[in-house]
Amino acid sequence: MSTLSAIAPLAQRIVRFSELIPCTTAFIDSRTPGSDAKENFTIIGPGVAENPDQHVHIREPHGFNIGGARQPPHCLNSQHFHETAEVFFVHSGRWAFRTGERADEGEVILHPGDTISIPVHVFRGFENVGDGPGFLYAVLGGDDPGRVVWAPDVLVRARGHGLVLLQSGRLVDTVTDPAPGEDDPVVQPEARSALERIVRHIDTPALEAVVVRDGAPVGEVPATPPGVTERVVIGGANPLEAAPAAPLAWRHGFVCRRVRLAPGSTPAPVRRMEPEVIFVQSGDLTIRIEDEQANLSAGDTVTVPVGAARAMASSAGADLFVTRGGDAPYPARAMDAGAV
């Protein structure tokens, strides 16, 4: 776990897919049958994990959090909602996302390369409905994305398996601590009247409308170097970059782009004025930040310091999912090819 400085070595800014450290007891439903085989990851920022033992790979504030979930077939993530944006990008597997307190209001099936952003205050859950393990890459809004609000029956069922959640956000095992809650009350299911005031409802067509399918025709950022395409996925129109509005254009506090490097591409180095996190969906990526270089492969994540000289190249081609801080990032500042 590390809190980085602008001069931190590049190796500390990379989280390798093969080196991800999971937590299998991150959330209240970690003992509930059907949800007890999840692996959760906090890649950048503390995320919303309820177990203080959850490993955080990089603590440096970015204005957003990066996390992940790996689940075997037929494993469920229980119904919940958030107070800030939650975006999922499918790295692998076949996933069913369902809305509604009881997962009965809407459903979409997502595949690798698909992106979904379910609005705040909408109960959502997801299940790996594929034949093998699947991995979801997640972006949460804000440095502190708050706490998960669980559907009432999730809390009830969890207590039946010995787990309760305290108001501080801490998960407690009632087997080892049979009387929690004296100084830190146990979270009780939300009152029906409170839920009715805040919860939003979206059905299947509305849920499909917050999905960007892999390969869907979306706008592109025009000022990209030869061999590079940058397609907008999350974020409004940005005159600073002459970027059109993405399909998911409401404010998230960050933007997400699909960047593709053609085989053999070596675009000139640039500097960006906001945090930038690059996730390799497929292919190979060579990244150079200032005077250090590293090779990345599918599933790897790298964070680029604000204002650092950054150059990318790919021998066989690369498909990247890129998150940048703010709703209207500045255009990249081009540099001479020999400057990095």
N, C-alpha and C positions, 0 to 999 in steps of 0.2 A: 504494500500500500504506500502511496507517495503523494505528497503535496509538492507540486512542481514549481520551479522558478522559470523565468524566461530563458535561462541559460542551462536548464537541466539537460543532461545527455539525451540524445535521440532514443537510446535504448529504453529510457524511462518513460518515453512518450508513446511507446508501442505496447499494445496488449495483444499478444499472440492468441489465436483461437485455440491452439493446442495447450496453452498455459492458463486458460480461464479457470478460476477457482469458484466452484459452485457452492451454493447453500441449499440444502434440501429441507431446511426448516425455517425458511424466510418469512412465511406468512401463516395466518391463522388456520388455513385449511390444509396444512402440511401433514396432518394425520387422517384427514377425512378420506375414506375409501374412494378411489377414482381420481383423487387429487394429490395422493401421497408419493408420487414418483417424480415430481417436478424438480428441476434444477434451475435456480435463479442466480443471476449474475449482476453485480454492480460494476460497470466498466469505468465510467467517469461520473463522479459525484455520488452522494449517499443514497440516491434513489428513494424508494418508499418501503424498503424492507423493514420488517417488524422484529427481526432478531438482531440484537446488538453484535452478535458474532459474525454477521454477514461480512465477507471480505470485500473491501472497496479497493479496486485496482489503482485508480488515480483520483485523488480528492480535489484537485485544482478546480476552483469554480469556473464555469464556462457560460453561465446564464441558462444552461439546460443540463439535463442528466442523460447519460447513455447507459442502458442496461441490456439484459438479454434473458431469454427463457429457453430452456431445452427440455422437451417432453417426449416420452415414448408414445407409441400409438395408444389412443383411447384415454389419454391422461387429460384431465380438465383443469383449467384455471377458473376458480369460482367467480360468481357474479359480484361485481363491485363497480364503483365509479371513482373518478378523480376530480380534484378542484383545479387542476392545470391540464394542459394539453398532454395527450398520450398518443404517440405515433408508433405503429409497428411496421417493420419491413421484413418480409419473409426471406430468410436466407436459404432455408431448406424445409422440406416437408409440405404437407397438405393440411390446412388449418380451417376449422369452422369457427367463425366469430358470431356470437349470438347476443342479442340485446333483450332487455327486460329483466325485472327482478327475479323471475323464474326462468329466464332464457327462452321465453316463448313469444317474443314480439318480432324479431327479425333474425335472419341468418344469411351469411355469405360464406363462400368457400374461397380461400386464398391459396395461391401457389407461389413458388420462388419468383422473386422480383416484384411481387405485388406490395402495395403500400396501403395502409388504412389509418385514418385519424378519426376516432369516435369522439364526438363533442363531450365536453364536461357535463357532469350530472346525468349521464346516460348509463344505466347499468349495462355492463358488458362482461363477457367471459369468453374463453376460447378453449378449443379442444384440438389436439392433434388427431386428425381423422385419416392420416396416411398409413402406410405400411411399415414405416421405419421411424427412427428418431427424427425430430424436426427442431429447428432453431429459429427463434424470432429475435430480431434486433430491435431495440426500443429506444425512443427519445421521449423524455418527459420535460415539460416546461418548467423553467425557473431553477435557481440554485437550490431552493428548498421547495420541492413539489408537493409538500404537505403529506397527509396520510391517506391511506385507502379507506373508503367508506364501503363496508361490506353489506350485501343483502342480509336482512335479518336472519333468514334461515341458515346462512353460512355460519354466523356466530353461534346459533343454537346447536347445529350439528357438531361444530368444533368443540364446544364445551362437553358434549357427550363423549368426545375422544380425549378429554383431559387438557385442552388448551383454552386459555382465555386471553383477551387483549386488554391492556390497561390504558387509561386515558393518556398516559405519557407516550403511548405508541409501542410499549414493550410487550412482547409475547411471554406468557407465563405458563409453565407446566404445572397443573394442579396436583399431579402425582407427587412431585417433589416439593411443591409449595401449596399445601392444601387450603391455606387461608389468605389468598392475595387480596389486595384492595383496601387495606387499612389507610395508608397514606396516599395511595394511587388507585383511585376507583376503577373497577372493571367496566369496560365498555359494554353497554347494553344495546340490544337491537334498537334501531331508530324507530321512534313512534310513527304510526301510520300517518298522522296529520302532518308531521314534519317532512316525511317523504313526499307526500302529495304536493307540498308547497315547492319543493326544489327539483324533484326528479323529472327529467325529460324523457320522452318516448319516441323511438324511431323504429319503423317497420322495415321489412326487407328492401323495398325500393329505396327508402331513405338511407339505409345502410349501404347499399350498393353505390349510392351517390357520394359516399365519403371514402371510396376505394379508388386508387389509381392502379390499373392493371399494367403488368409488365408489357411493354411494347405499345401501349395506348398512344394515340397521336396527341402529344402535348407540345406546348411552346418551348422554344429554345432561346438561350442567351446568345445574342448575335456575335458579340466580340470575343470569340474563342480562337485560339491558334489552330493552324492546320493539324489535322489528326485528332482533334478533340471536339466532342459534342457535349453540351451541358443542357439537360432538359429539366424544366421546372416541375416540381412535384408538390411542394408545400410552400406557400407564400403568395402575397399579393403582387400586383404589378409594381416593378421597381424602376422608376425612370433613371436612377443613378446608373444602372447597368443596361438600360433599355430592355429589361427583361419583362416579358408578358406575365400576366397573372397565371398562377398554377391552377390546376383543377381544384385543389384544396387551398383556397385563397384567403381564408380568414386568418386573423392574427394568432400566431402560436408563440411568438417570442423568439423564433428561429425560422430558418428556411431550410428545405431539403431539396437536393438536386441529384439527378442521375447523371454521372459524368462517365463518358466512354472514351478510352484512349485506343486509337487504332494500333494494330501491330507495328512495331518499330517506331512509334511516335516518341519524340523527345521535345516537347514544348519548352519554350524559354521559361526561365524562373520568374516568379512573381512574388509580391508581398500582398498580404490581405490585412485589413484593419479590424477584423473581428475574429473570435475563436473559430477554428475550422477543424472538424473531426472527419476523417476519411475512413470508411469501412469498405473493405474489398469484398465485393459480392462474388466475383470470379476473375480468373486470369492472374497475371503477375504484375506487380507494381514495384518499381524502384523509386524511392523517395529520397530526396536530398534536402536537408534543412540546414541552412548556413553551410558549415563545412563538414557535416556528417551525412553518411548515406546508409540506407538499409533496404533490404529486399522484403516485400510483403507478399503474402498469398491469400487465398480465399479464407474469409472469416477473421482476418487480422484487422485491428483498429489502430489508427495513429492520430494524435492530436498535434496541431501545428500552432506554435506560439503566435500571438498577435504581432504583426509587423516583421516576422521572420522571413528571410528569403527561402522560398520553397520551390523545388523543381521536381517534376514527375516524369517517368518514362516507363515504357512497357515494351517488352520484346514480342510477346504473343498477343497483346491486347488485354485490356482490363475494363471491367464494369464496376463502377464505384458508386456508393451511396454516401453523399457528402452533406453534412449538417453544418450550417454557419449561424453564428449568433446574430440576433436582431431580426426585425421584420423587413429591413431595407438595407442589406449590406452594400458597402462601397464596392465599386469595381476593383478587380485586381490591378495592382500596379506592376506593369511589365518592367523587366530588367534585361540587361544585356546577357546573352547566353553564357558569357564567361564570368558573370558576377557571382555565381554560386559554385 
